C-alpha cells in the first residue's frame, strides 16, 4: 500500500507516528487503507531525539499520531519535534492526534501558585506548528478552549457501550459514576443503555497529594443490580478499586469497570485484579503490554474511531456528525466515516 491517501485534486493525506504506540498507528492506517509514512527516529546518548521523514510531505495534510504514554514527557517532546519537522518541510496542514493528551488532568487551579499544565500543552502544540488537535475523552471537555484553533474531542463511549450492551442483561444494569464530577458522562451512558438506573460514589480528594481519594458511600440504589462503573482514566487504580468495594458493600450483584485510558501505573494491575470487579474494559488509547494483562481485562480497539475522525477531517466533513448519526449497533471494526 501507499503511504499517501489521495483526496480531491491537490489533497493528500499522510499519517505519521512517534514511538509511543506504533501498533495503534498501524491499525489506524489499516482502517484508512494506507501505510504509516516511514520515519527515521532515534535518541542521542544524552537523551535528545532526532526525527526525519523518509519521503516528501510538501503540500500534504499530515496527521501526527502520538499518545502521551509512559515516559510521558519523552512522548510529548517527540511529537513536538515531529510537528516542527513537518512545518519546516512545508506540510499543508498538521493535525496533532493525541489519543491520550498528557497533563489533561491539570486543567484548573486548586491552590495558589499552581500551574494549569493542560493549557501549557495546547500552547506547546500550537507553537510547534499544529493547526488542529484531535484527542479522545479529555479530562474536561471545556479545556478545548485552551487551543486557538479546531479541537476534535472524540468520545470512546459508542465503542464501549456496544461491548457492554451485547454482554449484559440491561434490565438488571445500573450505571455508576466514580465521583460527582463524572455524573454527566454516566447520564449519557445510562441513556444509551436504554434509561437504566444511575448512581454515583460520594468521595473526597486530598488536593495536596496526587492519586489520593477516599470513597465514602453510594448515592443511589444499586442493590441486586449489575453495576457498570464508568471513568475516563485509570492511573494507579486506587479510586476505582475503592469504589468497587463500596458498591459491593451496598449490595451490587456484580461490578464491571469501563474506562477509556488504561494508564495503569504502579500498583494498578494488582489493585484491579484483586478488587470486586468481574471485568475491566479499556480501549487501546495507550499501549497495554502483555505483563499488564490478565483474564479479567478486555481491551477494545480505538483505531476505527480515530480513522473515521481523520477521514472526516481530511474530506472536510463533520466530525460531530459521526456521533450524532452513530447507529444503535454497529459491531466491532465498523468504519463509520
C-alpha positions in Angstrom: 0.0 0.0 0.0 1.0 3.6 -0.4 1.7 5.9 2.5 -0.4 8.6 0.8 -4.2 8.7 0.7 -5.3 10.9 -2.3 -8.4 13.0 -2.0 -9.7 15.8 -4.1 -7.1 17.2 -6.7 -4.2 18.6 -4.8 -5.1 17.0 -1.5 -3.1 14.1 0.0 -3.4 12.5 3.5 -0.3 11.2 5.3 -0.2 9.5 8.7 3.0 9.6 10.7 3.6 8.3 14.2 6.1 8.5 17.0 7.5 5.6 19.0 4.9 5.7 21.9 2.3 3.4 20.3 3.2 2.2 16.8 0.6 -0.7 16.9 -2.2 1.8 17.2 -0.9 3.8 14.3 -0.6 0.7 12.2 -4.2 -0.2 13.0 -5.5 3.3 12.1 -3.5 3.2 8.8 -5.0 -0.2 8.0 -8.5 1.2 8.5 -7.7 4.1 6.1 -6.1 1.7 3.6 -2.7 3.3 3.7 0.7 2.7 5.3 2.2 4.8 8.0 4.9 7.0 6.5 8.3 5.7 7.4 10.2 7.9 9.8 13.8 7.9 11.0 13.8 8.5 14.7 16.5 7.8 17.4 17.9 9.1 20.6 21.3 10.6 21.2 23.4 9.4 24.1 22.2 12.3 26.2 18.5 11.6 25.6 17.9 14.2 22.8 15.8 12.9 19.9 16.2 13.1 16.2 13.4 12.8 13.6 13.4 12.9 9.8 10.8 11.8 7.3 11.9 9.5 4.5 9.6 11.0 1.9 8.3 14.4 0.9 5.4 15.8 2.9 5.2 19.1 1.0 1.6 20.2 0.4 0.1 17.2 2.3 -2.4 17.1 5.2 -0.4 15.3 7.8 -1.7 13.6 10.9 0.8 13.1 13.7 -0.4 10.3 15.9 1.3 10.1 19.3 -0.3 9.1 22.6 1.3 10.6 25.6 2.1 7.4 27.5 5.0 6.4 29.7 7.5 8.0 29.5 5.1 10.9 29.2 7.5 13.8 28.7 9.5 11.9 26.1 6.4 11.1 24.1 5.3 14.7 24.2 8.7 16.1 23.2 9.0 13.6 20.3 5.6 14.7 18.9 6.6 18.4 19.2 9.8 17.6 17.3 7.8 15.7 14.6 5.4 18.6 14.2 8.3 21.1 13.9 9.9 18.9 11.2 6.6 18.9 9.2 6.2 22.6 9.5 9.7 23.1 8.1 9.1 20.6 5.4 6.1 22.6 4.1 3.2 20.4 5.1 -0.1 21.9 4.0 -1.7 21.3 7.4 -0.7 19.5 10.6 -3.1 17.7 13.0 -1.7 16.5 16.3 -3.6 13.3 17.1 -3.2 12.7 20.8 -5.4 9.7 21.8 -4.4 10.4 25.4 -3.4 14.1 25.9 -0.7 14.4 28.6 -1.3 16.7 31.5 -5.0 17.0 30.7 -6.0 16.3 34.3 -4.2 19.6 35.3 -6.9 21.8 33.7 -7.6 24.2 36.6 -6.0 25.6 39.8 -7.0 24.1 43.1 -4.4 26.1 45.2 -2.4 29.3 44.7 0.9 29.1 42.8 -0.1 26.1 40.8 0.3 25.8 37.0 -2.5 25.0 34.5 -0.4 22.4 32.7 -3.2 21.4 30.3 -3.2 24.9 28.9 0.6 24.7 28.5 0.2 21.5 26.5 -2.1 23.2 24.0 0.3 26.2 23.8 3.3 23.9 23.1 1.5 22.0 20.3 0.4 25.3 18.7 3.9 26.8 18.9 5.4 23.7 17.4 3.2 24.2 14.4 0.0 22.1 14.9 -3.0 23.6 13.1 -5.5 21.2 14.7 -5.7 18.8 17.7 -7.6 15.6 18.0 -7.9 13.7 21.2 -10.1 11.1 22.9 -12.1 11.8 26.2 -10.3 14.8 27.6 -10.5 15.0 31.3 -12.7 18.1 30.9 -14.3 19.0 27.6 -14.0 22.7 28.3 -10.2 22.5 28.1 -10.7 22.6 24.3 -10.9 26.4 24.8 -7.2 26.4 25.6 -6.4 26.0 21.9 -6.8 28.8 19.4 -7.9 26.5 16.6 -10.0 23.5 15.9 -10.1 20.7 18.5 -11.8 17.4 17.7 -12.8 16.0 21.0 -13.7 12.3 20.3 -15.6 10.1 22.7 -15.0 6.4 23.2 -18.4 5.8 24.6 -20.0 4.4 21.5 -17.3 1.7 21.2 -17.5 0.8 24.9 -21.3 0.9 25.1 -21.7 -1.5 22.2 -19.5 -4.1 24.0 -21.4 -3.7 27.3 -24.8 -3.8 25.6 -24.0 -7.1 23.9 -23.0 -8.9 27.0 -25.3 -7.7 29.8 -29.0 -8.0 30.7 -29.9 -4.3 30.6 -33.0 -4.9 32.7 -30.6 -5.5 35.7 -27.9 -2.9 34.9 -27.1 0.3 36.8 -24.6 2.9 35.6 -22.3 4.3 38.3 -20.1 7.4 38.3 -17.0 7.1 40.4 -17.5 10.7 41.6 -19.9 13.6 41.3 -17.7 15.2 38.5 -18.4 12.4 36.1 -22.2 12.3 36.5 -22.9 13.9 33.2 -20.9 11.2 31.4 -22.7 8.5 33.4 -26.1 10.0 32.4 -25.1 9.7 28.8 -24.2 6.1 29.4 -27.5 5.4 31.1 -29.4 6.9 28.2 -27.5 4.9 25.6 -28.2 1.7 27.6 -32.0 2.4 27.4 -32.5 4.6 30.5 -31.1 2.3 33.2 -30.8 3.5 36.8 -28.0 5.9 37.7 -25.9 6.2 40.9 -22.6 7.8 41.9 -19.9 7.4 44.6 -19.5 10.2 47.0 -15.8 10.7 47.7 -13.3 13.3 48.9 -9.9 14.0 47.4 -6.8 15.4 49.1 -5.8 18.1 46.6 -2.3 18.3 48.2 -1.4 14.7 47.2 -1.6 13.0 43.8 -3.7 9.9 43.3 -5.3 10.2 46.8 -9.1 9.9 47.1 -11.5 8.2 49.6 -14.8 6.8 48.5 -17.5 7.1 51.2 -20.9 5.8 50.1 -23.1 5.2 47.1 -25.7 7.8 46.2 -28.5 5.8 44.6 -29.8 2.2 44.9 -27.6 -0.5 43.4 -28.8 -3.5 45.5 -29.1 -6.6 43.3 -28.0 -4.8 40.2 -25.1 -5.3 37.8 -23.1 -2.1 38.1 -21.2 -0.5 35.2 -18.6 1.8 36.8 -17.5 4.3 34.1 -14.5 6.6 34.2 -12.2 8.3 31.7 -8.8 7.2 33.0 -7.3 4.6 35.4 -3.9 5.6 36.7 -2.9 3.9 40.0 -6.4 2.3 40.3 -6.9 3.3 43.9 -10.0 5.3 43.4 -11.8 2.8 41.1 -10.8 -0.2 43.3 -12.2 1.5 46.4 -15.4 2.4 44.5 -15.8 -1.3 43.7 -15.6 -2.1 47.4 -18.2 0.5 48.3 -20.5 -0.9 45.6 -20.1 -4.4 46.9 -20.9 -3.3 50.4 -24.0 -1.6 49.0 -25.3 -4.9 47.7 -24.4 -4.8 44.0 -24.8 -8.1 42.2 -21.7 -7.6 40.0 -19.3 -4.8 39.0 -17.9 -4.1 35.6 -15.3 -1.3 35.3 -15.2 0.6 32.0 -12.6 3.3 31.2 -11.1 4.9 28.1 -7.5 5.3 29.1 -5.8 2.4 30.8 -2.6 4.1 32.1 -2.3 1.6 35.0 0.7 3.0 36.8 2.4 1.3 39.8 0.1 -0.9 41.8 -2.9 -0.5 39.4 -2.8 -4.0 37.9 -2.8 -5.8 41.3 -5.5 -3.5 42.7 -7.7 -4.1 39.7 -7.1 -7.9 39.8 -7.9 -8.1 43.5 -10.9 -5.7 43.6 -14.5 -6.8 43.4 -14.9 -6.2 39.6 -15.6 -9.2 37.5 -14.3 -7.5 34.3 -12.3 -4.4 33.4 -12.9 -2.9 29.9 -10.5 -0.5 28.4 -9.6 0.9 25.0 -6.1 0.9 23.5 -5.5 4.6 23.5 -2.3 3.8 25.4 -0.3 0.6 24.9 -1.1 -2.1 27.4 1.8 -4.6 27.4 1.3 -8.3 28.0 2.6 -8.2 31.5 -0.2 -5.8 32.5 -3.0 -8.0 31.1 -5.0 -10.7 32.8 -8.0 -12.9 32.2 -10.4 -10.3 33.6 -9.2 -7.5 31.3 -10.7 -6.7 27.9 -9.0 -4.2 25.6 -11.1 -2.7 22.7 -9.6 -1.1 19.6 -10.0 2.7 19.3 -8.5 2.6 15.7 -11.9 2.7 13.9 -12.9 5.8 15.8 -9.6 7.6 15.1 -9.6 6.6 11.4 -13.1 7.8 11.0 -12.4 11.2 12.5 -9.2 11.5 10.5 -11.0 10.7 7.3 -13.8 13.2 8.1 -11.3 16.0 8.8 -9.4 15.2 5.6 -12.6 15.3 3.5 -13.8 18.5 5.2 -16.7 16.5 6.7 -18.3 16.8 10.1 -16.7 15.0 13.0 -19.6 15.8 15.3 -21.9 14.0 12.8 -20.0 10.8 13.4 -21.6 10.7 16.9 -24.9 12.3 16.1 -25.6 9.6 13.5 -23.9 6.7 15.3 -26.1 3.7 14.8 -27.8 1.8 17.6 -25.5 -1.2 16.9 -22.5 -1.5 14.6 -20.3 -4.3 15.8 -16.5 -4.1 16.2 -14.4 -2.9 13.3 -17.1 -0.6 11.8 -15.6 2.4 10.0 -18.4 5.0 10.2 -16.8 8.0 8.4 
